[in-house]
Amino acid sequence: MKQKILTKTDDLPIKNETKADGKVRSGYWLGEEDSKHLASLGLGYETNRKGVLVISDRVSAFEENWTSEGGLTGVPGKGASLNAISKFWFDKFNDMGLAENHIIASPHPMVWIVEQAQPIKIEAIARQYITGSMWRSYEKGKQEFCGIQLPNGLKKNQRLPELLLTPTTKGTIKGVEGVPEKEDVPITRDQIIDNYEAFGFRYPMHIPTYEVLLKAGFKTISEHLEKLGYLFVDTKFEFGYIQKDDGSIHMIYMDEVGTPDSSRYLNKALYQKGEIREDSKEFFRQGIINFTPNNEILLNSDMSSQRKVYAKETGLPDSLFLETGELYTGLAETITGKEMPKIENAREEILDALAPYGLLK
């Protein structure tokens, strides 16, 4: 099982001018010549830089990556499942005429070849139910979120009167009054409008566009999931701009969307009986909470340094990783209607898949 898990993704012999390693993905950003070579193959627009995104099976929770007591460094099948679910939604949005996305080829279940977009510096968060961090704040008396006032008397996991957009900053935004220069700061719609350029929008009229794409995307995912027995609780979208060969600028969906990593799903049948079961990354998070004697080290932001040491030194039960893998794979197959491919040796398979594109060193 360990051999089938891919956790180190930043050392592949893939051509790149720059490289970036995130929590679960590594990005190999190509130079002009290789980018134009891909465009000549009919992949994307000649005007945009291209990149290779390799997803891992790493699992991040409470801002840390975790391993198991048996030496598992990731969740089996997680990366391929996330890619499959995201691509399913991206393709659905494209077919509906909502907007394009950054994927121009998917040569392997754990690899996307993408156009590099100019990112809009907003984590576009949409919430249909009150839970998680919003509930914890509401329970303590807070009722205003991102400039939106919630009514009195809401209950945990209750469906909200309307879909709420509660954006936060993506990266550090500088020079905007009332917005601290740090990541993940809640922001209001008025702040975005008044400082649209600082948040990466080209024009003020693009703010309603991103809101329409966010709401329409959420509605599309929610309706599909409900048919499958899930309630779509909340999620995060990211947007950016690409330039087509005719010089026109277009807003697109990017990063990932609607996955159990970036979203919460509730089991619909159990919810209607008054029971709550989250079929998403919360399953893994809750497993860590149940395993950890002192939950404060996980939930208290002031204990981040202690949490980092704890995550590094603590082996979680193997069963938590294996059961999370089964959950992710099952979700991917249910959502896409397709069986997930068996990956035996991810590194070799990825290199074999990229070789025809001329992207290996």
N, C-alpha and C positions, 0 to 999 in steps of 0.2 A: 504493500500500500504506500509506503514512504516513497518508493521510486515513481509512483504515479502522481505524486503531489509536486507541483511546481511552485517554489517560493522565491527563488532568486532569479530575477528577470533582467537585471541591469548589466549582465556580462556576456550577452549574446553577440556573436560577430556580425552585427548588422551595421551597415553603413550609417553614419550620422555626422552631422556638423555640430550638433549639440545633443545632449541627452538629459533627461529628467526622470527621476525615480519618485513615484508617489507612494501612497499607502498600499495600494493594490496593483498599480500599473507602472510600467516603465515606458517612456516615450523616446523613440529614436527619431530625431528631427533631421530630415535630409537637406542637403545643399541644393543649390539652384539646378545644377546639371541633373542630379538624380530625380529631382522633383519634375523637371521638364520631361525626363525620360518616361516617367509614369504617365504624364499627360499625353505623351505620344502613343501610349498603349491604350488610350481612351479612358484613363482613370483620372477623373477630376478635371479642373480647369487649369490652364497653363499659368494663370496669374498667381496661383496660390502655392505656398510651400506645402510639402507633403511630409508625412511622418508614419512611423510604424508603432502602434501601441500594442504591447504584449501584456496581457493580464496574468496575474499570478493567482495562486490559491491561498495567499496569505489572508489572515482574518484579523481585522482591526476592530477593537471594541474598547470603550473608555480611553480612546486616544492612544492605545498601545496594541502591538502585535503579540499574539499568544502562541504557545506551544503546548503539547500534551506531555503527560508523564511518560508515555511510551516513545516520545521523540517525534511525533507528528508536528510539522511546522506549518501546516495549513489544513484547509478543509477539502477533502477529496471532491473533485468535480465543481468546486465553487466558481472558479474563473470562467470556465466554459459555460456554466449555467447563467452567470451574469451577462456575458456577451450575448448569449442566445436570446435572453429575455429583452435586453436593451434593443437589440437589432430588430426583434419582432415589433416592438412599439415604434421604433424609428421608421420601419418600412410601412407600418400602418398609417402613421402620420403623413408620410410622403404620398401614399396611395390616395389619401383623403384630400390631398392638396393643401395641407396645413403649412408645411415648410419642409425643406430638405434637411439633411443632417451631415455630419462630417465624415461618415464612412463611405469610402469609395471602393473598397474591396475587403473581403473577409476570407483570406486564403487558408486559414486554420481556425478551429473553434476558439482558440485563445489569442487570436491575432486580428487586429483591424489595421488596414492601411487607410489613412485619413487625410483630409485637407486641414491645414492649420488655420483655424479661424481667429479673428481678432475678438477676444472674449469680452462679453459684457460682465462687469465686475459685480455681479449679484448672484447670490444663491437664491434662486426663485423658489420659495417654499410655499406649498399650498396645503391647507388643512381642511378636512371635511368632518373630523371628529376631534374632540378635545381629549388629549392624552399626553403622555410623555412630559417634556419640559414645560409645555404650556399649562398642562393640568397642575403640575407642582407649583407653578407660580400663581395660578388662579386660586388654588386651594389656600395659599397664604394671603390672599386678599387682592392680588393684582388683577385688574380687569381691562387694562389698556395694553394692546399688543400692536406694535408698529403703527400707532395712530388709530387703531380700530378698538372701539369700546365693546366689550362683551357684556351680555345681560347677566343679571343676578340669577342664582339658583341652578346653574349648570351642574350636571353630575359627571363623574369620571367616565370617559369613553362614550359620552353622549354625542349624537350627531348634531353638528352645529347648524344654526338656522340658514347659513349660506356658506359657500366655499370661501375660506379666508386666505388672503395672500399676505404672508408674513416674511418679507425678504430680509436677508442679512447680507453683509458685505462678503465678497469673495476676494481674499487677499486684503492688503492694507490700503485704505482710501485716505489720501492726504489732502489737507486743506479744506475739509468740509465741516462747517460749524455744527457742533452737536454730535459728530461722529468720531469717536476715539480712533486713533490710528493703530488698530489691531484687527485681526480676522474675526469673522462671524459676529459682527455687531448688528443688532436689529435696527432696521431703518424704516422710515415712513415713505409713503408715496410722495408727499410734498418735498421731502428731502431729495428724493430722486429727481423730481421735476425741476427743482431749483438748481440742481447740480448735475444735470444729465451728462455733461461731458466728463466729469470726474468719474462717473459710474460706467463710462464706456459707450454711451449712446451717441450716435452721430447726430440725431435730430430729436427734439422733444416729442414729435409725433410717433416716434418709434416706441415710446413707453406704452401707449395703449396696444401697440402691436404685440409686444412681448407678453402683455397681460392676456390678450386674446389667445395667443399660442399656448400659454400656460393653462388657461382654463379649458380650452378645447382639448389639449393633450390629456389633462386630468380626467375630463369627462369621458374621453375615448377609452382610457385605461380602466376607469371605474366601471363602465358599462360592460366591458369584456370580462373583467374579473368577477363581477356579480353573477354573470351567467355560469361561471365556474365554481361558484360557492364562496367567494371572498368579498369582503368589504374593503375598499381602498381608503385607508385612513388619512395618510399624508404622504408627501413626497417632495423631492427636490429636483428642479430642472435647472439646466444651464443653457445659455444662449450665446451666440457670437455672430460675427459677420464674415462672409466670404465674398470675394469679387469674381464675377463671371468674366469670360473672355471678351464680352462686349463692353466691359467696364462697369456694368451695373452692380450695385451692392445689395446683398440679400441677407436677412437674418435667418439663422439656422438653429436647429437643436444640436447640442453637442454634449460631450462627456458621456454619461450614462443616464438612463431614464427608466423609472417605474420598476426598478429591481428590488428584491428583498433586502439589499444593502442600503439603498437610498430611500426606502419607503417602508410603510407599515401595512400589512394585510391582516385583517381579522377574519376568522372562520365565521361565515355568515350564519350557518345553522346553529352553532353554539351561542352566538351573539343574541339570536332571537329567543334563546332559552335563558338569557341572562348570564351566560358564561363568557369569559374572555379568553381567547387563545390567539396569540399573534403568530402567524406563520410567516415569519421574516427573520431578520438578523436579531430581533429581540429574543428569539429562542436561545441564541448563543449568549447574548448579554445576560439573560436571566439565569442561564446555566452557571455563568461566572459568579453572579450574585449569590446563588444558592450554595456554591462551593466555598465562597470566601467568608470566613468567620466575622471579619470586621468590614461591613459594606461601606463604611465612611471613606475608606481608602479608594474606593471606586467612584463614589458619588460626590465627594468633596473636591472641588476644583483647586482648593488650596493645598491639597495633598498630592499634586501631580508628580513631584519628585519621588515621593515614597511609592506611588503607584507604578512608576517606571521600574523601580527596583523590584517591586513585587511581581510584575509581569515577567521580568527577565528571569527571576529565580523560581517561579512557580510553574509546575507542570499540571495542567488541567486534566481531567479524566479523558482517556482516549474516546470513550463513548460519546462525549459531547461533540467532538470533532466529526465522528462517523455519522451520528444522527443528524447533525447540521448538514453534512454533505448529502444525506438522503433527502432531507427537506428541500434543499436548493435544487437538486436534480429533479425531484418530483414536481416542484413548481415550474421549472423550465419546460418539462415535458407536457404538463397540463396546459400551460399558457400557450406554447407554440404548437401543440398538437403533434410534435415530432419527438422521436426517441433521441436522447442525447448520445452523441458518438462516444465510443470507448477510446480513451487516450492512454496509451501504454508508456510511451516515452516522449513527453511533451517537447523537450529540447530538440531532439532529433527530428521529430515531426514538424516543428515550427521552421527549422532551417531548411528542410526539404521543401516545405510549402513556399518559402520566400525565394528560393533559388531561381525559379523561372522569371522572377521580376527583376533580377540583377541587383538585389539589395544586400547581398552578403559581401563581406570584406574578402 
